[in-house]
Every structure is written in C-alpha cells, then in structure tokens.
C-alpha cells in the first residue's frame, strides 16, 4: 500500500493494489474509488483533504504484524 499527499492540490491518493482499474466510482463529491476487473478496490482519491480533516496535520501509523493480527481478529 502506498499513500501520497499532493500539497499543491490538497489531495490524498491511497493505492491498495497495482492492478489496472476498469471503473472509477464517485463515493461522494470529493472521494473517487478505482475498481479493477475483479471488483477489488485499487485506489482511493480524497480531494480537499485538509479541509475535510480540519486543521489536523497529516500523520500515519504503521502497526507491527503482531498488532495487525490482533486487529484482524476483532
């Protein structure tokens, strides 16, 4: 998974799969989702990210594999 923030356009691109998308769905006015041939989500684009999050800085947290297993079981 890759997460990119484009400061000049205030856009976040979350890439989940490197598959070629065959369809783009509008989830809302500022959220686009790319879908591959099998119906899997390839990427999510969030426009106006800062405005949607308020004055919060952008941060991410990478969990260790043992933590991911615990969360997957929830």
mmJSON file of the N, C-alpha and C atoms, coordinates in Angstrom:
{"data_MODEL":{"atom_site":{
"group_PDB":["ATOM","ATOM","ATOM","ATOM","ATOM","ATOM","ATOM","ATOM","ATOM","ATOM","ATOM","ATOM","ATOM","ATOM","ATOM","ATOM","ATOM","ATOM","ATOM","ATOM","ATOM","ATOM","ATOM","ATOM","ATOM","ATOM","ATOM","ATOM","ATOM","ATOM","ATOM","ATOM","ATOM","ATOM","ATOM","ATOM","ATOM","ATOM","ATOM","ATOM","ATOM","ATOM","ATOM","ATOM","ATOM","ATOM","ATOM","ATOM","ATOM","ATOM","ATOM","ATOM","ATOM","ATOM","ATOM","ATOM","ATOM","ATOM","ATOM","ATOM","ATOM","ATOM","ATOM","ATOM","ATOM","ATOM","ATOM","ATOM","ATOM","ATOM","ATOM","ATOM","ATOM","ATOM","ATOM","ATOM","ATOM","ATOM","ATOM","ATOM","ATOM","ATOM","ATOM","ATOM","ATOM","ATOM","ATOM","ATOM","ATOM","ATOM","ATOM","ATOM","ATOM","ATOM","ATOM","ATOM","ATOM","ATOM","ATOM","ATOM","ATOM","ATOM","ATOM","ATOM","ATOM","ATOM","ATOM","ATOM","ATOM","ATOM","ATOM","ATOM","ATOM","ATOM","ATOM","ATOM","ATOM","ATOM","ATOM","ATOM","ATOM","ATOM","ATOM","ATOM","ATOM","ATOM","ATOM","ATOM","ATOM","ATOM","ATOM","ATOM","ATOM","ATOM","ATOM","ATOM","ATOM","ATOM","ATOM","ATOM","ATOM","ATOM","ATOM","ATOM","ATOM","ATOM","ATOM","ATOM","ATOM","ATOM","ATOM","ATOM","ATOM","ATOM","ATOM","ATOM","ATOM","ATOM","ATOM","ATOM","ATOM","ATOM","ATOM","ATOM","ATOM","ATOM","ATOM","ATOM","ATOM","ATOM","ATOM","ATOM","ATOM","ATOM","ATOM","ATOM","ATOM","ATOM","ATOM","ATOM","ATOM","ATOM","ATOM","ATOM","ATOM","ATOM","ATOM","ATOM","ATOM","ATOM","ATOM","ATOM","ATOM","ATOM","ATOM","ATOM","ATOM","ATOM","ATOM","ATOM","ATOM","ATOM","ATOM","ATOM","ATOM","ATOM","ATOM","ATOM","ATOM","ATOM","ATOM","ATOM","ATOM","ATOM","ATOM","ATOM","ATOM","ATOM","ATOM","ATOM","ATOM","ATOM"],
"id":[1,2,3,4,5,6,7,8,9,10,11,12,13,14,15,16,17,18,19,20,21,22,23,24,25,26,27,28,29,30,31,32,33,34,35,36,37,38,39,40,41,42,43,44,45,46,47,48,49,50,51,52,53,54,55,56,57,58,59,60,61,62,63,64,65,66,67,68,69,70,71,72,73,74,75,76,77,78,79,80,81,82,83,84,85,86,87,88,89,90,91,92,93,94,95,96,97,98,99,100,101,102,103,104,105,106,107,108,109,110,111,112,113,114,115,116,117,118,119,120,121,122,123,124,125,126,127,128,129,130,131,132,133,134,135,136,137,138,139,140,141,142,143,144,145,146,147,148,149,150,151,152,153,154,155,156,157,158,159,160,161,162,163,164,165,166,167,168,169,170,171,172,173,174,175,176,177,178,179,180,181,182,183,184,185,186,187,188,189,190,191,192,193,194,195,196,197,198,199,200,201,202,203,204,205,206,207,208,209,210,211,212,213,214,215,216,217,218,219,220,221,222],
"type_symbol":["N","C","C","N","C","C","N","C","C","N","C","C","N","C","C","N","C","C","N","C","C","N","C","C","N","C","C","N","C","C","N","C","C","N","C","C","N","C","C","N","C","C","N","C","C","N","C","C","N","C","C","N","C","C","N","C","C","N","C","C","N","C","C","N","C","C","N","C","C","N","C","C","N","C","C","N","C","C","N","C","C","N","C","C","N","C","C","N","C","C","N","C","C","N","C","C","N","C","C","N","C","C","N","C","C","N","C","C","N","C","C","N","C","C","N","C","C","N","C","C","N","C","C","N","C","C","N","C","C","N","C","C","N","C","C","N","C","C","N","C","C","N","C","C","N","C","C","N","C","C","N","C","C","N","C","C","N","C","C","N","C","C","N","C","C","N","C","C","N","C","C","N","C","C","N","C","C","N","C","C","N","C","C","N","C","C","N","C","C","N","C","C","N","C","C","N","C","C","N","C","C","N","C","C","N","C","C","N","C","C","N","C","C","N","C","C","N","C","C","N","C","C"],
"label_atom_id":["N","CA","C","N","CA","C","N","CA","C","N","CA","C","N","CA","C","N","CA","C","N","CA","C","N","CA","C","N","CA","C","N","CA","C","N","CA","C","N","CA","C","N","CA","C","N","CA","C","N","CA","C","N","CA","C","N","CA","C","N","CA","C","N","CA","C","N","CA","C","N","CA","C","N","CA","C","N","CA","C","N","CA","C","N","CA","C","N","CA","C","N","CA","C","N","CA","C","N","CA","C","N","CA","C","N","CA","C","N","CA","C","N","CA","C","N","CA","C","N","CA","C","N","CA","C","N","CA","C","N","CA","C","N","CA","C","N","CA","C","N","CA","C","N","CA","C","N","CA","C","N","CA","C","N","CA","C","N","CA","C","N","CA","C","N","CA","C","N","CA","C","N","CA","C","N","CA","C","N","CA","C","N","CA","C","N","CA","C","N","CA","C","N","CA","C","N","CA","C","N","CA","C","N","CA","C","N","CA","C","N","CA","C","N","CA","C","N","CA","C","N","CA","C","N","CA","C","N","CA","C","N","CA","C","N","CA","C","N","CA","C","N","CA","C","N","CA","C","N","CA","C","N","CA","C","N","CA","C"],
"label_alt_id":[null,null,null,null,null,null,null,null,null,null,null,null,null,null,null,null,null,null,null,null,null,null,null,null,null,null,null,null,null,null,null,null,null,null,null,null,null,null,null,null,null,null,null,null,null,null,null,null,null,null,null,null,null,null,null,null,null,null,null,null,null,null,null,null,null,null,null,null,null,null,null,null,null,null,null,null,null,null,null,null,null,null,null,null,null,null,null,null,null,null,null,null,null,null,null,null,null,null,null,null,null,null,null,null,null,null,null,null,null,null,null,null,null,null,null,null,null,null,null,null,null,null,null,null,null,null,null,null,null,null,null,null,null,null,null,null,null,null,null,null,null,null,null,null,null,null,null,null,null,null,null,null,null,null,null,null,null,null,null,null,null,null,null,null,null,null,null,null,null,null,null,null,null,null,null,null,null,null,null,null,null,null,null,null,null,null,null,null,null,null,null,null,null,null,null,null,null,null,null,null,null,null,null,null,null,null,null,null,null,null,null,null,null,null,null,null,null,null,null,null,null,null],
"label_comp_id":["UNK","UNK","UNK","UNK","UNK","UNK","UNK","UNK","UNK","UNK","UNK","UNK","UNK","UNK","UNK","UNK","UNK","UNK","UNK","UNK","UNK","UNK","UNK","UNK","UNK","UNK","UNK","UNK","UNK","UNK","UNK","UNK","UNK","UNK","UNK","UNK","UNK","UNK","UNK","UNK","UNK","UNK","UNK","UNK","UNK","UNK","UNK","UNK","UNK","UNK","UNK","UNK","UNK","UNK","UNK","UNK","UNK","UNK","UNK","UNK","UNK","UNK","UNK","UNK","UNK","UNK","UNK","UNK","UNK","UNK","UNK","UNK","UNK","UNK","UNK","UNK","UNK","UNK","UNK","UNK","UNK","UNK","UNK","UNK","UNK","UNK","UNK","UNK","UNK","UNK","UNK","UNK","UNK","UNK","UNK","UNK","UNK","UNK","UNK","UNK","UNK","UNK","UNK","UNK","UNK","UNK","UNK","UNK","UNK","UNK","UNK","UNK","UNK","UNK","UNK","UNK","UNK","UNK","UNK","UNK","UNK","UNK","UNK","UNK","UNK","UNK","UNK","UNK","UNK","UNK","UNK","UNK","UNK","UNK","UNK","UNK","UNK","UNK","UNK","UNK","UNK","UNK","UNK","UNK","UNK","UNK","UNK","UNK","UNK","UNK","UNK","UNK","UNK","UNK","UNK","UNK","UNK","UNK","UNK","UNK","UNK","UNK","UNK","UNK","UNK","UNK","UNK","UNK","UNK","UNK","UNK","UNK","UNK","UNK","UNK","UNK","UNK","UNK","UNK","UNK","UNK","UNK","UNK","UNK","UNK","UNK","UNK","UNK","UNK","UNK","UNK","UNK","UNK","UNK","UNK","UNK","UNK","UNK","UNK","UNK","UNK","UNK","UNK","UNK","UNK","UNK","UNK","UNK","UNK","UNK","UNK","UNK","UNK","UNK","UNK","UNK","UNK","UNK","UNK","UNK","UNK","UNK"],
"label_asym_id":["A","A","A","A","A","A","A","A","A","A","A","A","A","A","A","A","A","A","A","A","A","A","A","A","A","A","A","A","A","A","A","A","A","A","A","A","A","A","A","A","A","A","A","A","A","A","A","A","A","A","A","A","A","A","A","A","A","A","A","A","A","A","A","A","A","A","A","A","A","A","A","A","A","A","A","A","A","A","A","A","A","A","A","A","A","A","A","A","A","A","A","A","A","A","A","A","A","A","A","A","A","A","A","A","A","A","A","A","A","A","A","A","A","A","A","A","A","A","A","A","A","A","A","A","A","A","A","A","A","A","A","A","A","A","A","A","A","A","A","A","A","A","A","A","A","A","A","A","A","A","A","A","A","A","A","A","A","A","A","A","A","A","A","A","A","A","A","A","A","A","A","A","A","A","A","A","A","A","A","A","A","A","A","A","A","A","A","A","A","A","A","A","A","A","A","A","A","A","A","A","A","A","A","A","A","A","A","A","A","A","A","A","A","A","A","A","A","A","A","A","A","A"],
"label_entity_id":["1","1","1","1","1","1","1","1","1","1","1","1","1","1","1","1","1","1","1","1","1","1","1","1","1","1","1","1","1","1","1","1","1","1","1","1","1","1","1","1","1","1","1","1","1","1","1","1","1","1","1","1","1","1","1","1","1","1","1","1","1","1","1","1","1","1","1","1","1","1","1","1","1","1","1","1","1","1","1","1","1","1","1","1","1","1","1","1","1","1","1","1","1","1","1","1","1","1","1","1","1","1","1","1","1","1","1","1","1","1","1","1","1","1","1","1","1","1","1","1","1","1","1","1","1","1","1","1","1","1","1","1","1","1","1","1","1","1","1","1","1","1","1","1","1","1","1","1","1","1","1","1","1","1","1","1","1","1","1","1","1","1","1","1","1","1","1","1","1","1","1","1","1","1","1","1","1","1","1","1","1","1","1","1","1","1","1","1","1","1","1","1","1","1","1","1","1","1","1","1","1","1","1","1","1","1","1","1","1","1","1","1","1","1","1","1","1","1","1","1","1","1"],
"label_seq_id":[1,1,1,2,2,2,3,3,3,4,4,4,5,5,5,6,6,6,7,7,7,8,8,8,9,9,9,10,10,10,11,11,11,12,12,12,13,13,13,14,14,14,15,15,15,16,16,16,17,17,17,18,18,18,19,19,19,20,20,20,21,21,21,22,22,22,23,23,23,24,24,24,25,25,25,26,26,26,27,27,27,28,28,28,29,29,29,30,30,30,31,31,31,32,32,32,33,33,33,34,34,34,35,35,35,36,36,36,37,37,37,38,38,38,39,39,39,40,40,40,41,41,41,42,42,42,43,43,43,44,44,44,45,45,45,46,46,46,47,47,47,48,48,48,49,49,49,50,50,50,51,51,51,52,52,52,53,53,53,54,54,54,55,55,55,56,56,56,57,57,57,58,58,58,59,59,59,60,60,60,61,61,61,62,62,62,63,63,63,64,64,64,65,65,65,66,66,66,67,67,67,68,68,68,69,69,69,70,70,70,71,71,71,72,72,72,73,73,73,74,74,74],
"pdbx_PDB_ins_code":[null,null,null,null,null,null,null,null,null,null,null,null,null,null,null,null,null,null,null,null,null,null,null,null,null,null,null,null,null,null,null,null,null,null,null,null,null,null,null,null,null,null,null,null,null,null,null,null,null,null,null,null,null,null,null,null,null,null,null,null,null,null,null,null,null,null,null,null,null,null,null,null,null,null,null,null,null,null,null,null,null,null,null,null,null,null,null,null,null,null,null,null,null,null,null,null,null,null,null,null,null,null,null,null,null,null,null,null,null,null,null,null,null,null,null,null,null,null,null,null,null,null,null,null,null,null,null,null,null,null,null,null,null,null,null,null,null,null,null,null,null,null,null,null,null,null,null,null,null,null,null,null,null,null,null,null,null,null,null,null,null,null,null,null,null,null,null,null,null,null,null,null,null,null,null,null,null,null,null,null,null,null,null,null,null,null,null,null,null,null,null,null,null,null,null,null,null,null,null,null,null,null,null,null,null,null,null,null,null,null,null,null,null,null,null,null,null,null,null,null,null,null],
"Cartn_x":[0.848,0.0,0.897,0.474,1.193,0.199,0.654,-0.16,0.657,0.084,0.756,-0.136,0.491,-0.228,0.343,-0.514,-0.125,-0.548,0.431,0.136,-0.443,0.041,-0.416,-1.904,-2.442,-3.874,-4.657,-3.977,-4.6,-5.353,-4.647,-5.241,-4.43,-5.14,-4.51,-4.838,-3.827,-4.012,-3.549,-4.472,-4.163,-4.223,-3.078,-3.023,-2.952,-3.954,-4.012,-3.462,-3.79,-3.346,-2.794,-1.796,-1.227,-1.952,-3.145,-3.931,-4.447,-4.728,-5.288,-6.771,-7.18,-8.607,-9.426,-10.642,-11.552,-12.759,-12.898,-14.034,-13.642,-14.156,-13.985,-15.366,-15.543,-16.825,-16.664,-17.678,-17.731,-18.432,-17.682,-18.322,-19.035,-18.448,-19.101,-18.455,-18.767,-18.301,-16.781,-16.057,-14.602,-13.852,-14.517,-13.874,-14.112,-13.017,-13.083,-12.452,-13.059,-12.558,-12.364,-11.158,-10.858,-11.029,-11.742,-12.063,-11.424,-10.855,-10.25,-11.27,-10.82,-11.678,-12.419,-11.811,-12.409,-13.281,-13.405,-14.218,-13.468,-12.145,-11.318,-11.037,-10.927,-10.554,-9.052,-8.676,-7.255,-6.723,-7.518,-7.052,-8.237,-7.937,-8.921,-8.275,-8.97,-8.505,-9.417,-8.809,-9.565,-9.128,-10.032,-9.747,-10.123,-9.471,-9.699,-9.473,-8.389,-8.102,-7.995,-7.218,-7.052,-8.37,-9.134,-10.426,-11.372,-11.284,-12.155,-11.706,-10.408,-9.884,-9.79,-10.05,-9.87,-8.412,-7.96,-6.588,-5.59,-5.991,-5.148,-4.008,-2.806,-1.68,-1.89,-1.273,-1.361,-0.334,-0.776,0.088,-0.394,0.496,0.073,0.868,0.302,0.945,1.014,2.184,2.356,2.392,1.47,1.388,2.294,2.828,3.628,2.713,3.265,2.458,1.673,2.255,1.537,0.31,0.403,-0.735,-1.79,-1.359,-2.304,-3.121,-2.495,-3.229,-4.298,-3.988,-4.974,-6.137,-5.856,-6.912,-7.751,-7.124,-7.865,-8.871,-8.6,-9.497,-10.688,-10.731,-11.832,-13.094],
"Cartn_y":[-1.165,0.0,1.231,2.233,3.498,4.619,5.6,6.776,7.99,8.8,10.017,11.21,12.29,13.544,14.578,15.174,16.2,17.546,18.259,19.506,20.569,20.615,21.651,21.529,20.314,20.12,19.676,19.513,19.063,17.753,16.799,15.52,14.379,13.376,12.148,11.031,10.268,9.09,7.881,6.955,5.709,4.594,3.978,2.887,1.57,0.729,-0.563,-1.685,-1.658,-2.677,-1.998,-2.604,-2.019,-2.496,-3.066,-3.541,-2.358,-2.627,-1.608,-1.42,-0.21,-0.001,-0.017,-0.535,-0.55,0.352,0.823,1.665,2.614,3.828,4.789,5.151,5.002,5.321,6.585,7.442,8.618,8.218,8.131,7.803,9.012,10.174,11.437,12.493,13.729,14.823,14.893,14.454,14.593,13.286,12.148,10.858,9.96,9.533,8.659,7.32,6.249,4.898,4.181,3.668,2.909,1.421,0.735,-0.689,-1.463,-2.659,-3.477,-4.437,-5.25,-6.19,-7.167,-7.528,-8.485,-7.805,-6.487,-5.771,-5.334,-5.482,-5.067,-3.569,-2.931,-1.52,-1.403,-0.664,-0.435,0.785,1.862,3.097,3.966,4.874,5.837,7.213,8.154,9.528,10.407,11.177,12.08,13.502,14.279,15.669,16.582,17.744,18.724,18.077,17.333,16.537,17.376,18.443,19.276,19.897,20.368,20.977,19.956,18.724,17.684,17.219,17.389,16.946,18.079,19.289,20.418,20.839,21.369,21.865,20.795,19.545,18.436,18.222,17.982,17.613,16.202,15.9,14.552,13.657,12.547,11.566,10.171,9.201,7.817,6.969,5.827,4.913,3.543,2.954,1.604,0.653,-0.29,-1.252,-2.444,-3.014,-4.22,-5.371,-6.388,-7.524,-8.167,-8.28,-8.891,-8.059,-6.73,-5.857,-6.008,-6.202,-6.357,-7.632,-8.686,-9.929,-9.74,-8.997,-8.738,-7.944,-6.91,-6.094,-6.878,-7.797,-8.58,-9.495,-9.893,-10.792,-10.107,-8.778,-8.026,-8.138],
"Cartn_z":[0.0,0.0,0.0,-0.771,-0.833,-0.552,0.214,0.49,0.081,-0.807,-1.269,-0.973,-0.52,-0.313,-1.261,-2.075,-3.03,-2.457,-1.899,-1.198,-2.135,-3.373,-4.3,-4.642,-4.597,-4.886,-3.652,-2.512,-1.263,-1.478,-2.101,-2.467,-1.862,-1.341,-0.855,-1.837,-2.231,-3.077,-2.288,-2.036,-1.337,-2.37,-2.648,-3.616,-2.852,-3.049,-2.374,-3.241,-4.527,-5.475,-6.712,-7.358,-8.57,-9.824,-9.667,-10.805,-11.626,-12.886,-13.774,-13.45,-13.111,-12.836,-14.123,-14.02,-15.168,-14.927,-13.681,-13.336,-12.207,-12.259,-11.17,-10.648,-9.349,-8.713,-7.869,-7.906,-7.037,-5.75,-4.652,-3.367,-2.801,-3.016,-2.69,-3.567,-3.321,-4.165,-4.282,-3.256,-3.23,-3.002,-3.206,-2.996,-4.206,-4.839,-6.01,-5.67,-6.142,-5.877,-7.206,-7.45,-8.66,-8.373,-9.274,-9.127,-10.276,-9.976,-11.022,-11.636,-12.564,-13.299,-12.376,-11.244,-10.312,-9.254,-9.301,-8.331,-7.088,-7.087,-5.951,-6.018,-4.862,-4.815,-5.056,-6.095,-6.422,-5.706,-5.705,-5.09,-4.674,-3.753,-3.263,-3.355,-3.97,-4.07,-3.229,-2.331,-1.465,-1.777,-2.336,-2.681,-1.521,-1.446,-0.372,0.999,1.107,2.304,3.569,3.539,4.738,5.164,4.208,4.535,5.168,4.739,5.275,6.655,6.961,8.249,9.256,8.838,9.731,9.743,10.863,10.974,11.4,11.354,11.776,10.782,11.293,10.435,9.921,8.792,8.243,8.935,9.481,10.144,9.763,9.844,9.697,10.672,10.979,11.922,11.285,11.298,10.775,11.954,11.986,13.076,12.802,13.842,13.697,13.313,12.716,12.259,13.392,14.574,15.696,16.06,15.972,16.242,15.165,13.914,12.817,12.989,13.495,13.712,14.772,15.798,16.851,16.288,15.487,14.918,13.927,13.172,12.178,12.861,14.079,14.793,15.415,15.395,16.001,15.165],
"occupancy":[1.0,1.0,1.0,1.0,1.0,1.0,1.0,1.0,1.0,1.0,1.0,1.0,1.0,1.0,1.0,1.0,1.0,1.0,1.0,1.0,1.0,1.0,1.0,1.0,1.0,1.0,1.0,1.0,1.0,1.0,1.0,1.0,1.0,1.0,1.0,1.0,1.0,1.0,1.0,1.0,1.0,1.0,1.0,1.0,1.0,1.0,1.0,1.0,1.0,1.0,1.0,1.0,1.0,1.0,1.0,1.0,1.0,1.0,1.0,1.0,1.0,1.0,1.0,1.0,1.0,1.0,1.0,1.0,1.0,1.0,1.0,1.0,1.0,1.0,1.0,1.0,1.0,1.0,1.0,1.0,1.0,1.0,1.0,1.0,1.0,1.0,1.0,1.0,1.0,1.0,1.0,1.0,1.0,1.0,1.0,1.0,1.0,1.0,1.0,1.0,1.0,1.0,1.0,1.0,1.0,1.0,1.0,1.0,1.0,1.0,1.0,1.0,1.0,1.0,1.0,1.0,1.0,1.0,1.0,1.0,1.0,1.0,1.0,1.0,1.0,1.0,1.0,1.0,1.0,1.0,1.0,1.0,1.0,1.0,1.0,1.0,1.0,1.0,1.0,1.0,1.0,1.0,1.0,1.0,1.0,1.0,1.0,1.0,1.0,1.0,1.0,1.0,1.0,1.0,1.0,1.0,1.0,1.0,1.0,1.0,1.0,1.0,1.0,1.0,1.0,1.0,1.0,1.0,1.0,1.0,1.0,1.0,1.0,1.0,1.0,1.0,1.0,1.0,1.0,1.0,1.0,1.0,1.0,1.0,1.0,1.0,1.0,1.0,1.0,1.0,1.0,1.0,1.0,1.0,1.0,1.0,1.0,1.0,1.0,1.0,1.0,1.0,1.0,1.0,1.0,1.0,1.0,1.0,1.0,1.0,1.0,1.0,1.0,1.0,1.0,1.0,1.0,1.0,1.0,1.0,1.0,1.0],
"B_iso_or_equiv":[0.0,0.0,0.0,0.0,0.0,0.0,0.0,0.0,0.0,0.0,0.0,0.0,0.0,0.0,0.0,0.0,0.0,0.0,0.0,0.0,0.0,0.0,0.0,0.0,0.0,0.0,0.0,0.0,0.0,0.0,0.0,0.0,0.0,0.0,0.0,0.0,0.0,0.0,0.0,0.0,0.0,0.0,0.0,0.0,0.0,0.0,0.0,0.0,0.0,0.0,0.0,0.0,0.0,0.0,0.0,0.0,0.0,0.0,0.0,0.0,0.0,0.0,0.0,0.0,0.0,0.0,0.0,0.0,0.0,0.0,0.0,0.0,0.0,0.0,0.0,0.0,0.0,0.0,0.0,0.0,0.0,0.0,0.0,0.0,0.0,0.0,0.0,0.0,0.0,0.0,0.0,0.0,0.0,0.0,0.0,0.0,0.0,0.0,0.0,0.0,0.0,0.0,0.0,0.0,0.0,0.0,0.0,0.0,0.0,0.0,0.0,0.0,0.0,0.0,0.0,0.0,0.0,0.0,0.0,0.0,0.0,0.0,0.0,0.0,0.0,0.0,0.0,0.0,0.0,0.0,0.0,0.0,0.0,0.0,0.0,0.0,0.0,0.0,0.0,0.0,0.0,0.0,0.0,0.0,0.0,0.0,0.0,0.0,0.0,0.0,0.0,0.0,0.0,0.0,0.0,0.0,0.0,0.0,0.0,0.0,0.0,0.0,0.0,0.0,0.0,0.0,0.0,0.0,0.0,0.0,0.0,0.0,0.0,0.0,0.0,0.0,0.0,0.0,0.0,0.0,0.0,0.0,0.0,0.0,0.0,0.0,0.0,0.0,0.0,0.0,0.0,0.0,0.0,0.0,0.0,0.0,0.0,0.0,0.0,0.0,0.0,0.0,0.0,0.0,0.0,0.0,0.0,0.0,0.0,0.0,0.0,0.0,0.0,0.0,0.0,0.0,0.0,0.0,0.0,0.0,0.0,0.0],
"pdbx_formal_charge":[null,null,null,null,null,null,null,null,null,null,null,null,null,null,null,null,null,null,null,null,null,null,null,null,null,null,null,null,null,null,null,null,null,null,null,null,null,null,null,null,null,null,null,null,null,null,null,null,null,null,null,null,null,null,null,null,null,null,null,null,null,null,null,null,null,null,null,null,null,null,null,null,null,null,null,null,null,null,null,null,null,null,null,null,null,null,null,null,null,null,null,null,null,null,null,null,null,null,null,null,null,null,null,null,null,null,null,null,null,null,null,null,null,null,null,null,null,null,null,null,null,null,null,null,null,null,null,null,null,null,null,null,null,null,null,null,null,null,null,null,null,null,null,null,null,null,null,null,null,null,null,null,null,null,null,null,null,null,null,null,null,null,null,null,null,null,null,null,null,null,null,null,null,null,null,null,null,null,null,null,null,null,null,null,null,null,null,null,null,null,null,null,null,null,null,null,null,null,null,null,null,null,null,null,null,null,null,null,null,null,null,null,null,null,null,null,null,null,null,null,null,null],
"auth_seq_id":[1,1,1,2,2,2,3,3,3,4,4,4,5,5,5,6,6,6,7,7,7,8,8,8,9,9,9,10,10,10,11,11,11,12,12,12,13,13,13,14,14,14,15,15,15,16,16,16,17,17,17,18,18,18,19,19,19,20,20,20,21,21,21,22,22,22,23,23,23,24,24,24,25,25,25,26,26,26,27,27,27,28,28,28,29,29,29,30,30,30,31,31,31,32,32,32,33,33,33,34,34,34,35,35,35,36,36,36,37,37,37,38,38,38,39,39,39,40,40,40,41,41,41,42,42,42,43,43,43,44,44,44,45,45,45,46,46,46,47,47,47,48,48,48,49,49,49,50,50,50,51,51,51,52,52,52,53,53,53,54,54,54,55,55,55,56,56,56,57,57,57,58,58,58,59,59,59,60,60,60,61,61,61,62,62,62,63,63,63,64,64,64,65,65,65,66,66,66,67,67,67,68,68,68,69,69,69,70,70,70,71,71,71,72,72,72,73,73,73,74,74,74],
"auth_comp_id":["UNK","UNK","UNK","UNK","UNK","UNK","UNK","UNK","UNK","UNK","UNK","UNK","UNK","UNK","UNK","UNK","UNK","UNK","UNK","UNK","UNK","UNK","UNK","UNK","UNK","UNK","UNK","UNK","UNK","UNK","UNK","UNK","UNK","UNK","UNK","UNK","UNK","UNK","UNK","UNK","UNK","UNK","UNK","UNK","UNK","UNK","UNK","UNK","UNK","UNK","UNK","UNK","UNK","UNK","UNK","UNK","UNK","UNK","UNK","UNK","UNK","UNK","UNK","UNK","UNK","UNK","UNK","UNK","UNK","UNK","UNK","UNK","UNK","UNK","UNK","UNK","UNK","UNK","UNK","UNK","UNK","UNK","UNK","UNK","UNK","UNK","UNK","UNK","UNK","UNK","UNK","UNK","UNK","UNK","UNK","UNK","UNK","UNK","UNK","UNK","UNK","UNK","UNK","UNK","UNK","UNK","UNK","UNK","UNK","UNK","UNK","UNK","UNK","UNK","UNK","UNK","UNK","UNK","UNK","UNK","UNK","UNK","UNK","UNK","UNK","UNK","UNK","UNK","UNK","UNK","UNK","UNK","UNK","UNK","UNK","UNK","UNK","UNK","UNK","UNK","UNK","UNK","UNK","UNK","UNK","UNK","UNK","UNK","UNK","UNK","UNK","UNK","UNK","UNK","UNK","UNK","UNK","UNK","UNK","UNK","UNK","UNK","UNK","UNK","UNK","UNK","UNK","UNK","UNK","UNK","UNK","UNK","UNK","UNK","UNK","UNK","UNK","UNK","UNK","UNK","UNK","UNK","UNK","UNK","UNK","UNK","UNK","UNK","UNK","UNK","UNK","UNK","UNK","UNK","UNK","UNK","UNK","UNK","UNK","UNK","UNK","UNK","UNK","UNK","UNK","UNK","UNK","UNK","UNK","UNK","UNK","UNK","UNK","UNK","UNK","UNK","UNK","UNK","UNK","UNK","UNK","UNK"],
"auth_asym_id":["A","A","A","A","A","A","A","A","A","A","A","A","A","A","A","A","A","A","A","A","A","A","A","A","A","A","A","A","A","A","A","A","A","A","A","A","A","A","A","A","A","A","A","A","A","A","A","A","A","A","A","A","A","A","A","A","A","A","A","A","A","A","A","A","A","A","A","A","A","A","A","A","A","A","A","A","A","A","A","A","A","A","A","A","A","A","A","A","A","A","A","A","A","A","A","A","A","A","A","A","A","A","A","A","A","A","A","A","A","A","A","A","A","A","A","A","A","A","A","A","A","A","A","A","A","A","A","A","A","A","A","A","A","A","A","A","A","A","A","A","A","A","A","A","A","A","A","A","A","A","A","A","A","A","A","A","A","A","A","A","A","A","A","A","A","A","A","A","A","A","A","A","A","A","A","A","A","A","A","A","A","A","A","A","A","A","A","A","A","A","A","A","A","A","A","A","A","A","A","A","A","A","A","A","A","A","A","A","A","A","A","A","A","A","A","A","A","A","A","A","A","A"],
"auth_atom_id":["N","CA","C","N","CA","C","N","CA","C","N","CA","C","N","CA","C","N","CA","C","N","CA","C","N","CA","C","N","CA","C","N","CA","C","N","CA","C","N","CA","C","N","CA","C","N","CA","C","N","CA","C","N","CA","C","N","CA","C","N","CA","C","N","CA","C","N","CA","C","N","CA","C","N","CA","C","N","CA","C","N","CA","C","N","CA","C","N","CA","C","N","CA","C","N","CA","C","N","CA","C","N","CA","C","N","CA","C","N","CA","C","N","CA","C","N","CA","C","N","CA","C","N","CA","C","N","CA","C","N","CA","C","N","CA","C","N","CA","C","N","CA","C","N","CA","C","N","CA","C","N","CA","C","N","CA","C","N","CA","C","N","CA","C","N","CA","C","N","CA","C","N","CA","C","N","CA","C","N","CA","C","N","CA","C","N","CA","C","N","CA","C","N","CA","C","N","CA","C","N","CA","C","N","CA","C","N","CA","C","N","CA","C","N","CA","C","N","CA","C","N","CA","C","N","CA","C","N","CA","C","N","CA","C","N","CA","C","N","CA","C","N","CA","C","N","CA","C","N","CA","C","N","CA","C","N","CA","C"],
"pdbx_PDB_model_num":[1,1,1,1,1,1,1,1,1,1,1,1,1,1,1,1,1,1,1,1,1,1,1,1,1,1,1,1,1,1,1,1,1,1,1,1,1,1,1,1,1,1,1,1,1,1,1,1,1,1,1,1,1,1,1,1,1,1,1,1,1,1,1,1,1,1,1,1,1,1,1,1,1,1,1,1,1,1,1,1,1,1,1,1,1,1,1,1,1,1,1,1,1,1,1,1,1,1,1,1,1,1,1,1,1,1,1,1,1,1,1,1,1,1,1,1,1,1,1,1,1,1,1,1,1,1,1,1,1,1,1,1,1,1,1,1,1,1,1,1,1,1,1,1,1,1,1,1,1,1,1,1,1,1,1,1,1,1,1,1,1,1,1,1,1,1,1,1,1,1,1,1,1,1,1,1,1,1,1,1,1,1,1,1,1,1,1,1,1,1,1,1,1,1,1,1,1,1,1,1,1,1,1,1,1,1,1,1,1,1,1,1,1,1,1,1,1,1,1,1,1,1]
}}}
